[in-house]
Amino acid sequence: MTDPLALLTEAEKLARVADTISGQFALELARILRDLERQLRILALDAQQGKQSALARAVRSQRLRRQIQQALQAAGYQKLAETATTASLEALVTQLEVLRGAAQLAAFTSSDLTRILALQELAKLDLLNQGTAIAHAIWRTFAYGLLTQRPVADLLDDLAEALDLELAEARTLYDTTVSVFGRQVEALKAREGDVYVYLGPADTKLRPFCHEHVGKVYTRDEIDALNNGQLPNVFLTGGGYNCRHVWTAVSKVSELRALVGTNERMPEVTALLARLPAGRKAA
């Protein structure tokens, strides 16, 4: 039996996505939808041949396809939502559902709507200070990596070629976007009065900013006043390029809230830092 509360949550997310979808973002989602549907055909055919991994990926792709269609339709972009849909694809999707039941494969219940909303927010920003055109190319590459089945290695090759970058530089921009996206998802979950702990590795690769703040708890205003020396909006960019740390909301009843304004760390992080070798060089 479907949980009514879960349905209400999905409806609320869909409404938020629909309210924020712009014309340009709708076109990007439609492009991703077309690519996703092309891949879904291939996965569906592989699933029909008995490939269990292809079936699992196809079921998830179909759920994501449906959610993108719903988001576009709710925002008033009916034609874009229907642009690649054909009777033959719908027949394949029906067969997928039959195969899923026969294989006793659970349906995917996690929502991608929050991720679509986070993508829309990132589309408005150039947090990596690369300029609008380059920022859009990076965003598009990341969006395809997030919402389709394309291998990241292929996406990075295309990005490096399109922007005339070394592969390592393209990888840095892509990986940093991945981290920023994760923090954007957390930002969408934020509630008034939340405080955040800066979590992640406490090792010899720590850069000075992360060494200073890891394990400490801050209000959102305090975070917004910080400067990592590389990128703006520390709540989304953390310590800068390739940062491995995240701002994680602290529970209302957590004792970590007592650390706000004290400049003290979580005891576990303090212990980890104490074990680092003397003369550690910050990365």
Buried (B, 14 or more C-beta within 10 A) or exposed (E): EEEEEEEEBBEEBBBBBBEBBEEEBBEBBBBBBBBBBBBBBBBBBBBBEEBEEBBBBBBBBBBBBEBBBBBBBBBEBEEBBBBBBEEEBEEBBEBBEEBBEEBEBEEBEEBBBBBBBBBBBBBEBBBBEBEEEBBBBBBBBBBBBBBBBBEBEEBBEBBBEBBEBEEEEBBBBBBBBEBBBBBBBBBEEEEEEBBBBBBBEBBEBBBEBBBBBBBBBBBBEBBEEBEBEBBEBBBBBBBBBBBBBBBBBBEEEEEBEEBBEEEEBBEEBEEBBEEEEEEEEEE
